[in-house]
């Protein structure tokens, strides 16, 4: 039996992406306070560039999940030979970072700003090797994909926001859901727009000495 990938994310889209690629991860939410992590990082390093934000958050999530798995007092029955993956996505538009909208009003305003334009979806990935006898590596990488938005009408924006979908995703859009019709095209890895770049993850696994295909036979504990 191969190692088990632990996905430190509650994102259904990330889970579906992995499952469609033959990987059945063990899911464990990090519980990270994203704003607190960013404030601490800015105190240490100064202002963060848009593409640094998701990488900082991805690392924090992977480290938090790793701590949960290693906490004997938590009595967490985690999988054997885990590889912990943290991810975070943001949309960069006009040099500004946009995560999930806080409410419908913000989602509507963002779409009125995005329509007919292009933005860059950045996803940070961080992988920690906790396997017994493994590499003990902690490695990260960023994937960036340019997204071209359709010039949609106010009525379409109102209808889309009313579904609630834009409120639950970074950038307030999807390509694999109701928002797919409002994206004219992308430049880069399409998996990344969903929230997880499979080629980037494959490279990070290789850095840990793990073959991507070895995860195909790994199953999540029941």
N, C-alpha and C positions, 0 to 999 in steps of 0.2 A: 504494500500500500504506500502511495506517495505522500508527500507533505500536504497539509491542509491550509488553504488560503483563508485567513480571517479578514473579513471585510468590515472595517470600522466605519460603517455608514448605514443609515437607515433608508437610503435612496432606493426605491423599487427599480428605477431605470438602471442603476449600476448593477444591481443584482440580476436583472434580466439580461443585461449585456454579457455578464460572466456566464450565466447559465446557457445562453445561446451559443457561447464559444466552448461549451463542454466542461466548464468549471463550476462546481457546486460549492460555494463558500460557506463557511460558518460566519454568521452575521452577529456582530457585537457592537452596539452603538458606543461612541466615545464619551458622550456627555460633556464635551468640551464647551466652555464659554468662549465663543469665537471673538467677541469684542474684547474680552479681557486678554486673550492671547495676542491680539493685534496691538493693544495698548502697551503691553509689556515689550513686544518686539520693537515698537517705535521708540520706546525709552532707551532700549539698548542700541539700536542701529539707526535711529532717525527715521525720516519719512520713507515708507515703502513704495517701490514702483508697483504699478498695477499687476505685473506678472509675478511679483514676489509674494503678494498677499495669499494666493491659493497654496503656494508651496509652504509658507509658514504654517498655515492652518492644517494642511495635510500632515505635516510632520507632528504637530501637536496632537492631532487625532490618533495617529499611529502610536505615538508614545503613550497616550492615555490608555489606549486599549491594551498595549503591551503591559502596562502597569497593572491593569485589572487582571490579566491572565497570570501575572506573576505574584499577585497578592494572596498569600495563603489564608489570610483572615477573611477574604471575600468569599471563600468556599465556592469558587466558580469552576465548574467542571468543563473546562475548555478542551479543545482538541489536542491530540498529540502532534508534535512536530509542526507547530504553527508558523506561518509566514503572515505577518500582520500588515495590512494595506490600509493607509489613510488617504482620502481624496477630498479635494475641495475645488469648486468651480466658481469663476466670476466672469462677468462680461465687461470688457473694456470698451468704453465709448467716449470719444473726445478726451482721452487720457484719464477718465474717471472710472472707478470700480463700482460695479453693480452686482449685488448678490440677489437673494430672494426679495421681492417687494414686501414691505411691511403690511400693506393693505391694498384694496382694490384701487383706491385713488392713485397710489404711487404706480401701480402696474399700468393703469390707463395713461398716466402722464409719460411713463417711460416709453410705451408703445408709440405715442404721438411723436416722441423724439426720435425713435429708432426707425420708423417706417420710411421706406425708400432709401435707407442708408446701409452702412456696413459697420459691424463691430467685430471684436476679437474675443472669442471664448477661450479663456485660460483655465486649464485644469492642472492642479498640483497633485503629484503622486508621491507617496512616501512608503517605503517597504522596510520592515524590520524582520530580520531572520532570528527567530527564537527556537529553531530546531535544536534538539540535543545533538551535539557534535556538528552543528551547522557552521556557517561562516560568521555568525554574529554580526553580520553587516547591517548597517542602517543607511539606506540610499534613497535619493529622491530625484525626480525629474519633472519638468514642465512640458505640457503639450499645449500648443496654441493653434486655433482654427479660426479663419476669417469667415464670418457669417454675413450673407447679403439678405437683407429683409425686403419683403414686398412692400409696395406703397399702398397699404390697406386703408380703408375708409374708417371714419369715426364709428359708424354702425358696426363694422366688423370688430373693431377694437372693443367696443362696449359688449358685444356678444361673446367675444373670447374671454374677456375678463370676468364676465358673469358666470362662466363655467367653473371658475376657481383654479383652473390649471396653472395660469401664470403665477399664482401666489406661492406655489410650492416648488418652483424651480429657479435656479440661478439665471439671471438675465430676463426672467419673465417670459420665456418661450421654450418650446420643445420642437424637435424635428421628428420625433417618433410618436407624437400624439396629435392633439387637436391643432397645435400650432404649426404642424408640418406644411400646411398650405400657404403659410405666411412667410416662408423662407424660400427665397429664389434660388439660392445655391450656397455652397460652402467651398472653401479652399483649405484642404488639409484633411486630417483624419476625422471621418464622420462619427466614429465611436466617441471621440473626445467631446463632441457637442452634447452627447447623451450623458457625459460625466465621467468617462473612464476610457483612456486610450489603451486598447489591447496591445498594440505594438510597443508602447512605452512600458507597459507592465511586463511584457516578454523580455525587454532589455534589462529591466531591474531584476527580474528573476535570474537572468543570466549572470548579472553582477554578483548574485548570491550563490552561484554555482548550481542553480536549479533549472532544469529544462522545462520549458512551457508545457510540453506534452505530458510531463509527469503529473500535472494537475488534472489531466483528463480523467484519471481513474480515482481521484480523491473525492470522497463523499462527505457531506456535512453530517455531524453526529445528530442522531434523532433526539 
